[in-house]
């Protein structure tokens, strides 16, 4: 892979680690409520749901990191997990918040393009 592809995949993995932390541990804390624009009552009521969603984001990050760690042999793993990131981002953008397309799907798609170009 070209260095730009490695960097882009690393950025997508880092984003998903941030999503993981925000959703799993910070959802009902001031920073989590501010990032997601939540009231204290809604954050408290939806904390378990957010933690479940955060766990999935953690798995996406882990898969991308695993693929990067394998070097060239991890190329198919990275493609699979980037595909998951892109599909989840599009689905979230259509069903939950349009911003998710730009925060999740677009970085994943850019990383995928760079991967294909390498």
N, C-alpha and C positions, 0 to 999 in steps of 0.2 A: 504494500500500500504506500501511496505517496504520503509524505508527512502531513499535508493538509487534511487528508482523509483520517489519519490517526487522531489529529487534533480535534476535528469535527466530531468524531465518534466519542472522544473523551469529553467534549463539551456536552453532548447529549447525555452521556452517562452521569456527568456532574449535575446537570439539570434534574435528572430523575432522582439522584440522591437528595437534592434539595426538596423536591416534591415529597419524597419519602419522609424526610424529617418534619416538614411542615404539616403533613397530613397525619403522621403517626404520633408525633409528640407535641406539636405546637399549635394544633388546630384551635383549641379553646384558649390559648394564651394570647396576650395582646398582639404579638407579631403575626400570629396565624390569622387572627380575626381581621387585622388590618390588611394583610395580603389578599385574603379572600373576600373582604368586605362583609363580614358576618357580625350579627348581633351576638351578645354573650349568650342569650337564651338559645338561639339557633345553633351556635357552636357546641353548646353543651348537649343539646338534643341529638345532634348529628355526629358526635365524636366517634362513635363506634363505626359508623359507615365510612367516615373519613379515614380512620385507621386501616380499614380493609382496603380502601383505595390506595392508601400510602404503601401498604405491603406489596401490592402489585407493581407500583412504581419502583420499589426497591428491587423486585425481581428483574425488571427491565434493566435497571442499572447494573445489577450483578451479571446478567447475560452479556451486556456490552463489554464490561470489564473482563469477563472470562474470555470473550472473543479476542479482545486486544492483547491479553496475556499470552494467547497462543500464537501470536504473530500471523504469518501467512496461513497457517493451518486453521486459524479462527475466522477466516473470511466468511464461510457459510453461516457460522453462528452469528456473526455481526449482521449479516444480511437478514437473517431471520428476526433478530431482536429489533433491528431498525424498522423492519416491516411491521412488527407489533406496535412499535412506538408511533409510526405514521397512522396506522389504522385506528389506534386508540385516540390519537390526537384529533383525527377527523371526526370520529364518533362523538368525542367529548365536545368538540366545537359545534357540531350539529345539535346535540341533545342537551348540553349544559350551558356552555358559555363560548361564544364565538372566538374569544381571545385564545382559547386552548389551541386552535388551529395554528396560531402564530407562535405560541410559546412552546408547543410540543411537536406538532406535525411538521411545521416548516423546518426547524433545525434537524429533525430526523430525515426529512427529504433531502436537504442540502448535504447531509453526511452521506446519504445513500448515493447521490449523484457523484460526489467526490470519490466514493468507494468504487463505483463503476468505472470512473475515469482512470483509476489507478491500475 
